[in-house]
């Protein structure tokens, strides 16, 4: 018996996984799952994004040079 393996590109795996999560959990459930998987579901993203320093383009380019 010959078995074939369906090798997908990483982008196809990502798309299939996202579609399966949306189908099983709905869009909000998918987002919650991915957040939990990504960083343990802890923290306050909204607060944390505003706690990040604002760098100018010049400052970012200077950091790159160092």
C-alpha positions in Angstrom: 0.0 0.0 0.0 1.4 3.3 -1.1 0.7 6.4 1.1 1.3 9.9 0.0 2.1 12.8 2.3 0.4 16.2 1.6 3.1 18.7 2.3 1.7 22.2 2.6 3.4 25.6 2.6 3.6 27.3 6.0 1.1 29.9 4.7 -1.3 27.2 3.8 -1.0 25.6 7.2 -1.6 28.9 8.8 -4.7 29.6 6.7 -6.1 26.2 7.3 -5.5 26.5 11.0 -7.1 29.9 11.2 -10.2 28.6 9.2 -10.5 25.6 11.6 -10.3 27.9 14.6 -12.9 30.3 13.3 -15.2 27.4 12.4 -14.8 25.8 15.8 -14.7 28.9 18.0 -16.0 31.8 16.0 -13.9 34.9 15.4 -13.8 36.1 19.0 -13.0 32.7 20.3 -10.2 32.3 17.8 -8.7 35.6 18.9 -8.9 34.6 22.6 -7.3 31.2 21.8 -4.5 32.8 19.9 -3.9 35.3 22.7 -3.8 32.5 25.2 -1.4 30.5 23.0 0.8 33.5 22.3 1.4 34.9 25.8 -0.6 33.0 28.3 -3.6 35.4 28.0 -2.1 37.7 30.7 -1.7 41.4 30.7 -3.7 44.3 29.3 -2.8 44.9 25.7 -4.6 48.2 25.5 -2.7 49.6 28.5 0.6 48.0 27.5 0.6 49.4 24.0 0.4 52.9 25.4 3.1 52.2 28.0 5.6 51.6 25.1 7.9 54.6 24.4 7.2 56.6 21.3 10.4 56.8 19.2 10.9 59.2 16.4 12.1 57.9 13.0 15.5 59.5 13.8 15.8 57.7 17.1 15.0 54.3 15.5 17.6 54.9 12.8 20.1 55.8 15.4 19.4 52.6 17.3 19.9 50.6 14.1 23.4 52.2 13.7 24.5 51.2 17.1 
